[in-house]
Amino acid sequence: MPVSQVKSLLLIASHISGYPIPSEAPPPVYLATPQEIAHEACADDPLSQLSCSIIGFYEYPIPGQTERIVIDNNPDVAGHSANSIAVHELTHWLQYRNWKNPDDHSCPREFLREYQAYLAGFTYEVQYEHQAPPEGFDTPQVSCPWPKS
């Protein structure tokens, strides 16, 4: 995705999420096939890759790996545009750069992380792509167990 487009979408993600844009440049955004995404994000097992429903991901800065965002290259995947998926993933980048403890992966934190990112993506679709607001949404892949009483 062109850098100028990423910067525009970052401004929008910042505006929607309320997170300030840090001084670091945003990570590059790569377009990939669903098969490439499944191979990288859904284990090395071919069966897991067949059922992989991930349409984009933000790869956090880990020693030895490049920080990046990868999104599905299908122009309208699962009803979402590449731009709305990029806004979702750029929101994750803003969270990582702005949270005091970005490596906290507790269930409540993961739920908040995904809730904010999905909300940003849906808000982008409504405000900028003029799509109808979703009747409701959940945060796929995040379900916190209820505390035992």
N, C-alpha and C positions, 0 to 999 in steps of 0.2 A: 504494500500500500504506500503511495507516495507520502513523503515526510510532511508536505503541506497539508494533506488530508488528515494525517494523524494529529498534527498540531491543532487543526480546526476541531476535530472530534474531542481532543483533550480539553480544549476550552469549554466545550459543551458539557463534557463529563464533570469538569470542575464546577461549572455553574449549577448543574442538576444536583450533584452530590454534596456540594458545599465545602469540599476539600480544596484547599489552596494548591496551586501548581508549584511544585518544588523547583529549585534552581537546576536540577539535573535534567538532561534531555530525556524524553520518554523513550521507552524501548522500541526497537523496530517492530513493525506489524507485518507478519508474513501471511500470505494466503496459501492454503494447502488443501489437498484433496481430503475427503473424509477418510480414505485409507491411510494417508500419512498421519492424520490426527489420531486415528485409532491406534496406529502402531506406536506413537509416542506417548499417548495419554492413557491408554487402556491395556496396559500390560503387554507382555510379549506373546501371550497365549493367543493363537489364532481364533479360538472360540470367543474369548473376551473381546477381541477386535471386531468380530461380526456383530456383537450386540452393543457395541460402544455407541452411545448417543451424544457424546461430547461434540459441540460444534465450534469450540474455541477454548483457549486457555492462556493464562498469564504464567509464564515460567519465572518464578521468583529468583532473585540472584543467589545462586548456590555456587560455592567455589568449584571451578572447573567447568561451569556451564554459563552460557550467555543468557542474560536477562532478555526476554522477548515475549511477544504476543503472537499467537498463531490462531488464525480463524479460517473457517471453511470457505473455500473459494466459490462455492455455489452462490449465485447472486441472490437467491431467496431460499435459504435453508430453514426448514422447519417453521416457515412463516416469519422469519426474522432476516433483515437485511444485514449485509456485511458491516455496514456502519453501526447498526444498533448492537451487534455483537462486539464490535470494537469499543463502543462506549461502555459496555458491560466490563470488558477486560481492562480498559483504561481506568475504570473506577477501582478495580482491584489494585492497579499500580498506584493510584492516588492513596488508597488505604494503606498500602505497604509503606509508602513514603511518609505518611502523616501520622500513623498510629505509634504510640509510645513503645508498644511491644508487638511488632508485626508478626513475630514468629509464634505467637500464642495461637495454637490450633485447637483450643478447647471447643466443645460443641456449641456453647452459646456464642462464642466469638465467630466460629465458622458460619453459624446461622445468620448473624448480623452482617458478616462479610458478604454472603450471597444475597441476602435480602436487599441490602443497599445497591449491589451491582445489578440485580434484576430490576429493581425499581428505576434505576438510572436508564437501563436499556429500554424499558417499557415507556418511560417518560419521553425519551428521545423519539420513539416510534410515534407517540401521540402528538408531540409538539412540532417535530420536524418532518415527519413523514406522513402526518395527518391520518394515521390509522385510528381505528376505533379503540377506545380504552379497553383493556382486558377486563372481563367480568371479575376476575380474581386471579391470583397466581400463587404458586408455592415456590419453595426453594429446593429444586431437585438435588438429590444426592446429599442433603443435610437433614437428618432427623435425629433430634436429641431425645434420649430416653427420659421419661418422666422420673423424677426422684421418687424413691420408695418411701411410703409414709409409715 
